[in-house]
Amino acid sequence: MLTGSVSLATNSVGTFRYSYTESSLMVDGSDEFKGKFMSFGHQYDNGSWVTNAEVINRRSPLGEHDAFYIMAGHRFGDFLPHVTYAQHDESDAGRDSSWAFGLNYSLNANVTLKSEYKRVESTRNYNGNFVPAYNTAEPTFDGDIFSIGADFVF
């Protein structure tokens, strides 16, 4: 196994990070199973503006995955509205992409309330992370997701 990561934090342009992992696995004397994973990301938070972005690439005998997301938000007092675009491509299987619109509220220094609406769309009937509904004649893996939650820091 080979693995490593590097981070560079700056005061003016945020934090950059890169990681790479490569490993081999042999199961019951079968052919060697080799996999590689790479990611590159960036975070920025100046107290008003917040951005996050990440790109990943995974290669293995199970398929090739490429994905990325980019998020931006702006604080207005205790409120943080944000928007995120994400995309996931899996070899020849297809693609799913999503837009998310969220609103966070800092209740206090230790508790944040969160809400989000996400629209997911897929190509070529790619199911992404959805479980198919077998009672429909033609399943669609597009969907609308509403979520609420709370983060607690101890």
N, C-alpha and C positions, 0 to 999 in steps of 0.2 A: 504494500500500500504506500502510495505517495500522496501527501497532503500538505497544504500550506495556505496561509492567508497573510495579506498585507493590508494595513490601514494607514491612512494619512489624514490627520485631523488638522484643520486650519481654523483660525478665528474669523476669516473673511469669506471663505467660499464653502465651508462645511466639511464634511468627512467623506472620503472616498475609501472604498474597500474592494479588494479582489481576493477570490479564493479559488483553489483548484484541488480536485481530488481525483485520483486514479487508483483503481484496485482490480485485482483478479481473484476469482473464486473458482475452486474446482469442487464439484459435488458428485460423490459416488464414482469417481474415476471418469466422469464424462468430460467433454471438451471444456476448456477453460472459459469461464464467463468473465469478460472484461467490461468495465464501465468507467466512464469519465464524466466529471461534473465540473463546471466552471461558472462562476458568478462575478458580476461587477456591479457595484451599487454606489449611490451617493445620497447623503442626507444633509439637509440644511435647515436651520432654525435660528432666526435672529430675534426671536421674541414676538415678532409680528407675522412674518412670512414663514411658511413651513413647506418644504419640498422633500420628496423621497422618490427614488427611481432605482430600478434594478433590472438587470438582464441576466438570464441564465441559459445554459446550454447543457444538456445531458445526452450522452451517447452510450448505448448498451445494446446487446442482442435483442432486447425487448422493444427497441425503437429509439428514435431520435426526437428529443423535445427541445423546443426553443420557446422562451417566454420572456415577457417583460411587463413592467408596469411603470406608470409615472403618476405621481400625486402632487397636488398643490393646494394649499389652503392659506387663509389669512385670519389672524385673530382680531376679534372686535371685543375687547374686554374679556369676559369669561367665555365667549362663544368662538368656536372655530369651524366655520363652514369650509368644506373641502370637496374636491372633485378628483376622481381617479379613472384612468383608462388602463386596461390590462388586455393582454393578448397571449394566447397559448397555441402553438402549432405543434402537432404530433406527426412526424414523418409524413406519410401519405394519408393518414386517417382523417385529417381535417383541422379545423381551427375553431376555437371559441374566443370571443372577445366580449368585453364588458365595459360599461360606463357606470360609475358609482358616484352618488351625490350624498354627502353626509353632513351632519351637524353635531359637534361635540360641545358639551357644556361643562366647564370646570366648577363643580359644586363646592369644592374646597381644594386644598393642596394635595389631598390624598384620594379624592374621588372624582372621576369624570364620567358623566352620562353621555351615551353615544346613540345616534340613530343614523340609519343609512338606507337608501334605496339603490338597488343595483339592477341593471338590465343586462342580461346575458344573451348573446346571439351566437349561433353556430353555423358552420358550413358543412355540406355533404353529410348531414345527419350525424355529425360528430357529437358524441354524448358528453365529452369533457368529464366533469365531475358529477354529472347528474345520473341518477338511477332511472332507467327507462320505465315508463308506465306501459305495461303489457296489455292493458285493456283498451288501448287506442289503436285504430286501424293504421294510421301513419304517425308514429311518434315524432314529436318535435322536442328538441332539447334547448329551445329558446325559453327564457323565463324571466320573471320579475321577482326580486327578492327584497323583502322589507326586514330590517333587523333593528333591534334595540339592545342595549347592553350597558354595563357599568364596569369601569376599571377601578380597582382598589390598589393603592400602593401602601405597603406597611413599612 
